[in-house]
Amino acid sequence: MTTRDTTVAVFRPDDERLRDAVELVESLGATPVPDPMLEVRETGASPRADAEYTILTSKTGAEIARETGWESGGTTVCAIGSATAEALREQGYGVDLVPEEYTSTGLVEALGDRVDGSRVEVARSDHGSEVLLEGLGSAGAYVHETVLYELVRPDGAGESAELAAAGELDAVCFTSSLTVENFLDAAEERGIRAEAVDGLTDAVVGVIGPPTRETAEGEGVAVDVVPEHADFEELACAVVEAAAPTYRD
C-alpha cells in the first residue's frame, strides 16, 4: 500500500479544527476521511468570576469564555494542555498552570496540594470527565462546574463507519471518548455496528489518550496507537506512520 492510498478518518468538529486535521493528514501523504462526530452548541453560560482557580479544558471553551465577556481577574487560570493554553493566550488570557500530563488526572495531580479550601471553577462541555470534579473535591476544593457548551453528534455523521464496515478504512484518529461513542452510534443507526468494529480490527486505531483508550476498548475496539502527549498532530503523525510506515521515505 502506498501512503496516498492510506485512508485516515478524522472526527473533529466542522470548523477550523477539521480543516486543520485534513490539511495535516494530507501533508503526511495520506488521504483524509473527514467525518465530524461532534457539533458544538453554546449554552450562553459564562465561567464564574469569584473562583480562586479557573480550569478550562478546550480551545472551544477558551473561545466561548471570551465571547461571553469573562475576565480572568485575579483567578489562577489553569489549562488542561498546551493546545488549550495556546487558545487561552490567543483570547488574551494569561495562563498560570498547565499540568505535565494533559488529562483530568494530570490536573488533579498538579492542583491537589494547592486547592484545599479554595473555590475552583471548571468551565467546559457537558461531557467532561467526573475524574476532575471528584479529584479536586477530594483534595478539599469547593468545586463548581459551568457547562459552556454541549457536544452532539451532527446529522449525517457516519461515512467512516460505512467505510470501516466495508473494509475500506485504513486508520482512525479518535480524539475523545465521545467521538468513539458517536462513531459506534452512527454505525448502530445504519445497522452495521458489528461490521464496523470488525473493520477497525484490520485498521490502525489511534486515540488521543488513556481515557479514550479505555472507552474504545470497553466497546470492543482494539487500540493500536496512543501518543505520548494528548495532541492531535502527534496522534495523526503516529497513526499515519503505523498505517504506512514508509511515509517518511
C-alpha positions as CSV (number, residue, x, y, z in Angstrom):
1,M,0.0,0.0,0.0
2,T,1.3,3.5,-0.8
3,T,0.8,6.2,1.7
4,R,-1.5,8.1,-0.7
5,D,-3.8,5.0,-0.7
6,T,-4.0,5.1,3.1
7,T,-7.4,6.4,4.3
8,V,-7.5,8.1,7.7
9,A,-10.7,9.1,9.4
10,V,-10.7,12.3,11.4
11,F,-13.6,13.3,13.6
12,R,-13.0,16.9,14.6
13,P,-15.9,19.5,14.7
14,D,-16.7,21.0,11.4
15,D,-14.7,24.2,11.8
16,E,-11.0,25.2,11.5
17,R,-10.1,22.1,13.6
18,L,-11.5,19.8,10.9
19,R,-9.8,21.8,8.1
20,D,-6.5,21.7,10.0
21,A,-6.9,18.0,10.6
22,V,-7.5,17.4,6.9
23,E,-4.5,19.5,5.9
24,L,-2.3,17.7,8.4
25,V,-3.2,14.2,7.1
26,E,-2.7,15.3,3.5
27,S,0.7,16.8,4.4
28,L,1.7,13.4,5.8
29,G,0.8,11.9,2.4
30,A,-2.4,10.1,3.4
31,T,-6.0,10.5,2.3
32,P,-8.2,12.1,5.0
33,V,-11.8,11.0,5.5
34,P,-13.4,14.0,7.3
35,D,-16.4,12.8,9.3
36,P,-17.3,15.3,12.1
37,M,-18.6,13.4,15.1
38,L,-19.0,16.5,17.3
39,E,-21.1,19.6,16.9
40,V,-20.8,22.5,19.4
41,R,-23.9,24.1,20.8
42,E,-23.2,27.0,23.2
43,T,-25.3,27.3,26.4
44,G,-24.9,31.0,26.9
45,A,-23.3,30.4,30.3
46,S,-20.0,32.1,31.3
47,P,-17.4,31.0,33.8
48,R,-17.9,32.3,37.4
49,A,-15.9,35.3,38.3
50,D,-15.4,34.6,42.0
51,A,-13.2,31.5,41.9
52,E,-9.6,31.4,43.1
53,Y,-8.8,28.8,40.4
54,T,-10.5,28.5,37.0
55,I,-9.9,25.5,34.8
56,L,-10.6,25.4,31.1
57,T,-10.3,22.2,29.1
58,S,-10.5,23.0,25.5
59,K,-9.9,25.5,22.7
60,T,-13.7,25.8,22.3
61,G,-14.1,26.7,26.0
62,A,-11.4,29.4,25.7
63,E,-13.2,31.0,22.7
64,I,-16.6,30.8,24.3
65,A,-15.3,32.3,27.6
66,R,-14.1,35.4,25.6
67,E,-17.4,35.6,23.7
68,T,-19.3,35.7,26.9
69,G,-17.1,38.6,28.2
70,W,-15.5,36.6,31.0
71,E,-12.4,38.3,32.5
72,S,-9.9,36.3,34.5
73,G,-9.2,39.0,37.0
74,G,-7.2,37.5,39.9
75,T,-8.1,33.9,39.4
76,T,-5.4,31.3,38.7
77,V,-6.1,30.2,35.1
78,C,-5.4,26.5,34.5
79,A,-5.4,24.8,31.1
80,I,-5.7,21.1,30.7
81,G,-3.0,21.0,28.0
82,S,-0.8,23.0,25.6
83,A,-3.5,23.5,22.9
84,T,-5.9,24.9,25.5
85,A,-3.2,27.1,26.9
86,E,-2.4,28.5,23.4
87,A,-6.1,29.1,22.7
88,L,-6.4,31.0,26.0
89,R,-3.5,33.2,25.2
90,E,-4.9,33.9,21.8
91,Q,-8.0,35.1,23.5
92,G,-5.9,37.5,25.7
93,Y,-5.9,35.4,28.9
94,G,-2.8,34.7,30.9
95,V,-2.2,31.0,31.7
96,D,-0.8,30.2,35.2
97,L,-0.7,26.4,35.1
98,V,-0.6,23.5,32.6
99,P,-0.1,20.0,34.0
100,E,2.7,17.7,32.9
101,E,0.1,15.1,31.9
102,Y,-2.6,16.7,29.7
103,T,-5.6,14.9,31.3
104,S,-8.1,15.4,34.1
105,T,-5.9,13.2,36.3
106,G,-2.9,15.3,35.4
107,L,-4.8,18.5,36.6
108,V,-5.8,16.8,39.8
109,E,-2.2,15.8,40.5
110,A,-1.0,19.3,39.7
111,L,-3.5,21.1,41.8
112,G,-4.2,18.6,44.6
113,D,-1.9,20.1,47.2
114,R,-2.9,23.7,46.4
115,V,-6.7,23.9,46.4
116,D,-7.7,22.8,49.9
117,G,-10.4,25.3,51.0
118,S,-10.3,27.1,47.7
119,R,-13.1,27.8,45.2
120,V,-12.4,26.1,41.9
121,E,-14.4,26.8,38.7
122,V,-14.4,24.2,36.0
123,A,-15.7,25.6,32.7
124,R,-16.2,23.0,29.9
125,S,-18.5,20.9,27.8
126,D,-21.4,18.8,29.1
127,H,-19.3,15.7,28.6
128,G,-16.4,16.4,30.9
129,S,-14.9,13.7,33.0
130,E,-16.0,13.2,36.6
131,V,-12.4,12.5,37.5
132,L,-11.6,16.2,37.6
133,L,-14.6,17.2,39.8
134,E,-14.2,14.3,42.2
135,G,-10.5,14.5,42.4
136,L,-10.5,18.2,43.3
137,G,-13.3,17.7,45.7
138,S,-11.4,15.0,47.4
139,A,-8.5,17.4,47.7
140,G,-10.7,19.8,49.7
141,A,-11.7,22.2,47.0
142,Y,-15.1,23.8,46.7
143,V,-15.8,22.9,43.0
144,H,-18.3,24.5,40.7
145,E,-18.9,23.3,37.1
146,T,-20.2,25.6,34.4
147,V,-21.3,24.0,31.2
148,L,-20.2,26.4,28.4
149,Y,-21.4,24.2,25.5
150,E,-23.0,20.9,24.6
151,L,-21.5,18.4,22.3
152,V,-23.9,16.5,20.0
153,R,-23.4,14.2,17.0
154,P,-24.1,16.0,13.7
155,D,-26.8,14.8,11.4
156,G,-25.4,12.6,8.7
157,A,-22.2,11.6,10.5
158,G,-21.1,8.1,9.8
159,E,-19.3,7.9,6.4
160,S,-16.3,6.5,8.2
161,A,-18.4,3.8,9.9
162,E,-19.6,2.7,6.4
163,L,-16.1,2.6,5.1
164,A,-14.9,0.6,8.1
165,A,-17.7,-1.9,7.7
166,A,-16.7,-2.3,4.0
167,G,-13.0,-2.8,4.9
168,E,-12.1,0.4,3.1
169,L,-10.8,2.4,6.1
170,D,-7.1,2.1,7.0
171,A,-6.9,4.2,10.1
172,V,-8.8,6.4,12.5
173,C,-7.9,9.2,14.9
174,F,-10.3,9.3,17.9
175,T,-9.9,12.5,19.9
176,S,-12.2,11.8,22.8
177,S,-14.4,9.2,24.3
178,L,-17.4,10.9,22.8
179,T,-16.0,10.5,19.2
180,V,-15.7,6.8,19.8
181,E,-19.3,6.6,21.2
182,N,-20.7,8.7,18.3
183,F,-18.9,6.6,15.7
184,L,-20.4,3.5,17.1
185,D,-23.8,5.1,17.5
186,A,-23.7,6.2,13.8
187,A,-22.8,2.6,12.9
188,E,-25.6,1.2,15.0
189,E,-28.1,3.5,13.3
190,R,-27.0,2.1,10.0
191,G,-27.2,-1.5,11.3
192,I,-23.5,-2.1,10.7
193,R,-22.0,-1.8,14.2
194,A,-20.5,-5.3,14.3
195,E,-19.2,-4.9,10.8
196,A,-17.7,-1.5,11.6
197,V,-15.9,-2.8,14.8
198,D,-14.6,-5.8,12.7
199,G,-13.3,-3.3,10.1
200,L,-11.5,-1.4,12.8
201,T,-9.7,-4.6,13.8
202,D,-7.9,-4.5,10.4
203,A,-7.3,-0.8,10.7
204,V,-4.9,1.3,12.8
205,V,-6.9,2.7,15.6
206,G,-5.4,5.8,17.3
207,V,-6.7,7.5,20.4
208,I,-5.7,10.8,22.0
209,G,-5.1,9.5,25.5
210,P,-5.8,6.9,28.1
211,P,-9.5,7.8,28.9
212,T,-10.3,7.5,25.2
213,R,-8.4,4.2,25.0
214,E,-10.5,2.9,28.0
215,T,-13.7,3.8,26.2
216,A,-12.7,2.2,22.9
217,E,-11.5,-1.0,24.5
218,G,-14.6,-1.1,26.6
219,E,-16.6,-1.1,23.4
220,G,-14.6,-3.9,21.9
221,V,-12.4,-1.7,19.7
222,A,-8.7,-2.7,19.9
223,V,-6.3,0.3,20.1
224,D,-3.0,0.5,18.3
225,V,-1.7,4.0,18.9
226,V,-1.7,6.3,22.0
227,P,0.6,9.3,21.6
228,E,2.9,10.3,24.5
229,H,1.1,13.7,24.7
230,A,-2.6,14.4,24.2
231,D,-2.0,16.3,21.0
232,F,-3.8,15.8,17.7
233,E,-0.8,16.4,15.5
234,E,1.2,13.9,17.5
235,L,-1.7,11.4,17.2
236,A,-2.1,11.9,13.5
237,C,1.6,11.5,12.8
238,A,1.8,8.3,14.8
239,V,-1.3,6.9,13.2
240,V,-0.1,7.5,9.6
241,E,3.3,6.2,10.4
242,A,1.7,3.0,11.8
243,A,-0.6,2.6,8.9
244,A,2.0,3.3,6.2
245,P,5.5,3.1,7.8
246,T,7.3,4.3,4.7
247,Y,5.6,7.7,4.5
248,R,8.9,9.4,5.7
249,D,11.0,7.8,3.0
